Amino acid sequence: MNKSSEVIRQRRERAKALADQGVELYPNDFKVSHAVDEVKQHIHEHAGAVDETAVFAMAGRIIGLRSFGKAAFLHFRDYTGQLQAYVKQDEIGRQSYALFKQFEIGDFIGIKGAVFRTKTGEWTLQAKEIRLLCKALRPLPEKFHGLRDPEKRYRQRYLDLIMNPNVREIFVNRARIIQAFRDFLLERGFLEVETPMMQPIPGGAEATPFKTFHNALGMELFLRIAPELYLKRLVIGGLDRVFEINRNFRNEGVSTRHNPEFTMLEFYLAYATHEDLMTLTEEMLTFVAKQVLGAPHFTYQGNEIDMEGRWPRLTLADALSKLGGVDPSLFNDRKRLLDFAESKGVQITKARRLGKILNKLFDVLVEPKLIEPTFIVGYPVEISPLARRSGSNAGVAERFELFIGGSEIANGFSELNDPVDQKRRFLEQVEDRVEGDEEACYMDEDYVAALEYGMPPTAGEGIGIDRFVMLLTDAPSIREVILFPQMRSPVSSQ
């Protein structure tokens, strides 16, 4: 038997011993009157004049325990923070103290008492009563080494949250970020909606979908890769300002910036252009940063990022030439572009369209260099099947992508509302699928029919919530900001 199994065996024996004494291991009748942060606020408000007769009923997990014979100090933690408690036999009685001596780190307790300040100046709860609320049968990781192995942290996020307070802070901030986005849009008259996560035709992006089958309907369905086509149907229906904070699913690789299941904010605004959206995006992301961090500037992976002011606009062509080292004379020469890509070690798997080659070169050679907030505009229409053509250049879409910290954060465009052009674009995508591009868009006849009823001039955008959370929490990997990221193999039973 290994050491871990032996410790678990011993804890289970101690739990049985408690049960044999008539102790309920999992009661549910303890009433909590205050959380840790409420008690700390009370102390702060009454500093120097705390009523040491006021009794607080609190509960949490024991995370530290030091025993001195007939007295002990412990630290317990609830969802708001941690506090020290002092347990003394003379205060709670011999029998209760004997029972308390059988409690262990990891157990949940209920504790009642008043606060006082120790000789070292630490505010402490003087226990008048202490009860076991939940017996932990497995030990927590050793506190000095903590839980650092990324694989174990992601697979056993509950342990990660227990042992690493900074991880909890990431997810508290994630919730605040999402709420700030919601507040910003609601304040501007947007309506929050929900659209199907299972769709008969996956649309709204170029990605490989996950497939499932609905037995009762006898039909194949796809987990959505984007809510775009449904949200635009709502605009057609007269909901001029809509947004959805949604979960999308794309059957793609796992990396520091990709998870098969991820969260996006997608919103649509009638009578607006992609230029309007860029201005709105500057305002919105700066607002969210200020709400969460208190300022529009922060450090991400050692780089100072300032979101104040107007962000640069750079065309895709200029970015490729100035930052990627691509000679503009190559832009319309497929063979020379492919030779250039090979010389730079860039693997091109989709070479049918020049736009795909240029975009891949951009991803590898330019994107990592875009640290400060930067809009890239001037994307080819052939890689923008749902975007409106530029009025001055039919080969270019009215589209932008936003990059911060070397990563794509948002994608937006003036929406294509010409049903004839949209059908033509869909058919081109179908050709790409026939040629082997599994990420190309499907033909969606119903969406084309919807457009034929008329969609007002509209602009829409998707913002990667996970990646933006990475920025504001200085997280190096998307797995750090998703509570339960997808892993390559299931957790083995222990």
Buried (B, 14 or more C-beta within 10 A) or exposed (E): EEEEEEEBEEBEEBBEEBEEEEBEBEEEEBEBEBBBEBBBEBBEEEEEEBEEEEBBBBBBBBBEBEEEEEBBBBBBBBEBBBBBBBBBBEBBEEEBBEBBEBBBBBBBBBBBBBBEBEEEEEBBBBBBBBBBBBBBBEBBBEEEEBBEEEEBBBBBBEBBBBBBEEBBEBBEBBEBBBBBBBEBBEEBEBBEBEBEBEBBBBBBBBBBBBEEEEEEEEEEBBBBBBBBBBBBBBBBEEBBBBBBBBBBBBBEEBEEBBBBBBBBBBBBBBEBBBBBBBEBBBEBBBBBBBBBBEEBEBEBEEEEBBBEEEBEBBBBBBBBBEBBEBEEEBBEEBEEBBEBBEEEEBEBEBBBBBBBBBBBBBEBBBBEEBBBBBBBBBBBBBBBBBBBBBEEEEEBBBBBBBBBBBBBBBBBBBBBBEBEBBBEBBEBBBEBBEEEBEBBBBBBEEBBEBBEEEBEEBBBBBBBBBBBBBBBBBBEBBBBBBBEBEEEEEEEEE
